[in-house]
Amino acid sequence: MSLIDKLLAGTVKSAPASTDKVLVRVYLDTGGHVTNVTIRKSCGDPERDAHAQREIMGMRFASKSKGAKTSHNWHDLTYTFHE
C-alpha cells in the first residue's frame, strides 16, 4: 500500500456501527402485560430492533395500583442485547 493510500484510508469514515441497546416505549395494561411496544431509539439494525420488540412483548411486569384504581401507562425501557 502506497503512502497516499495509507493517508486516504485514515480519512474515510466508516458507517456508524450498531449499538447493543434499543430504547423502547412500552404500554402496560392493568395486569402488567405488555400490549404495545414502539422503538424510540434504534440500535441501528432493524432485525435486532424487531427482536427486541418480540422479546419485550412477551414480558410481564408487576402491576401498579394508584389508590383504588389500577394504573396502565406508557413506560420507557432500555433493552440490552447480551451475546
NORQUI-V43508 format. One record per pair of residues at least 6 apart in sequence whose ideal C-beta (glycine too) atoms are under 7 Angstrom apart, sorted by the first residue. I is the first residue (numbers start at 1). GAP is how many residues later the second one is. Records with the same first field share a line. If there is no record, write none. Layout:
I->GAP + GAP
//
This chain:
16->28
17->27
18->25 + 26 + 27 + 30
19->24 + 25
20->23 + 60 + 61
21->22 + 57 + 58 + 59
22->17 + 19 + 20 + 21 + 27 + 30 + 57
23->17 + 18 + 53 + 55
24->13 + 14 + 15 + 16 + 28 + 32 + 53 + 55
25->13 + 15 + 49 + 51
26->8 + 11 + 30 + 48 + 49 + 51
27->8 + 9 + 47
28->6 + 33 + 44 + 45 + 47
29->6 + 43
30->33 + 40 + 42
31->32
32->28 + 29 + 30 + 31
33->27
34->22 + 23 + 25
37->16 + 19 + 20
39->10
40->36
42->7
43->6
48->33
52->27
55->24
56->21 + 23
63->7
64->7
65->6
//
